Amino acid sequence: MKHSGPQKRASASAASQAPNALSLPDNIAGIEAVYRALCRIGDCDSDGHLLEWREAQLRAIRASQVSDLIVKLQCLAELTGGADGLTAKGTSLAHEWVQSLLRDAVYLAGVSEGAE
């Protein structure tokens, strides 16, 4: 005899009531804080996947102040700093960084013009 009906409903109900383990911030300072915390929790070697996640989040989030632009420019400088040139993936990432920075600069210029 199989009694899975109520158990399935109970576990589905418990899953729907579980709190989110991590809510992602919507600003660059918040992403940096989450990244640092995850590095401490991990094995402190700045795992490549974690670094890629951080950089993808930074490219997607609009800079709201000059310090945010500096964080993004540091990432671009690290990517392009090697003397060996960029791989195809590195070139693509550099273009994504430039587009993100350009979008941010246009936004910040509009914000400061509106403040005058």
Residue pairs with C-beta under 8 A, 6 or more apart in sequence:
22 34
24 30
24 31
24 34
24 57
25 31
25 33
25 34
26 61
27 61
27 64
27 68
28 58
28 61
28 63
28 64
28 68
28 71
28 72
29 67
29 68
31 54
31 57
31 58
31 61
32 54
32 71
35 50
35 53
35 54
38 50
39 46
39 50
42 50
55 75
55 93
58 71
58 72
58 75
58 100
59 72
59 96
59 97
59 100
60 100
62 103
62 104
62 107
63 69
63 71
63 72
63 101
63 104
63 107
63 108
64 108
65 108
66 108
68 104
69 101
69 104
69 105
69 108
72 97
72 100
72 101
72 104
73 101
75 97
76 94
76 97
76 98
76 101
79 86
79 90
79 93
79 94
79 97
80 86
80 90
80 94
86 94
